[in-house]
Amino acid sequence: MAIRNPLQEQLLKAGLVNKNKVDQVARQQQKARDGKPVAKPETEAVNAQKLAAERAERDRTLEAERKTQKHAQELQAQVKQIVDTQRVKPEGDIEYRFSDGTAIKTVLVGPVQRTQLAKGALVIARAGISYALLPRSAADKVRERDASALVLDHGRSAGPAAAAGGSGDDDYYKQFEVPDDLIW
């Protein structure tokens, strides 16, 4: 027999409802309390699927970032290895000045290396906190991996500047002769 509340008892005593109707309503209320609603599992399943899809998308994004970082680290390691193995030892006591960003830096070179730097046969690359002289072939390998590692490259610096529209200035400055031995 189902438990009745005081209101049901009063309605039964007053004769407004019969005993079967009260028992039926009590059973329905009991089922509603104890029974599992049908709509909730569907919404929970949908929410679980959405959550799983969001997690999977986040995991894919994080994995792509990790791969990008790992690839960048591999390229930096390759650049460091190329610079370390292909480095040309500076020989001489002539100061060769060049700009690295906003700072002017100096490397000691000999007369032959100074000429090679001016012609673009040698390139200056960043090697940690110092700078290294690299031959043209090694500089091309470094450029493929990380162009920002190259600080001074006279063989390549004229091409992009002229392509950017600086040819009008070049025609004007051709009338001024610059001495070959100019050191600044």
Secondary structure, 3 states (H helix, E strand, C coil): CCCCCHHHHHHHHHCCCCHHHHHHHHHHHHHHHHCCCCHHHHHHHHHHHHHHHHHHHHHHHHHHHHHHHHHHHHHHHHHHHHHHHHCECCCCCEEEEEEECCEEEEEEECHHHHHHHHHCCEEEEEECCEEEEEEHHHHHHHHHHCHHHEEECHHHHHHHHHHHHHHHHHHHHCCCCCCCCCCC
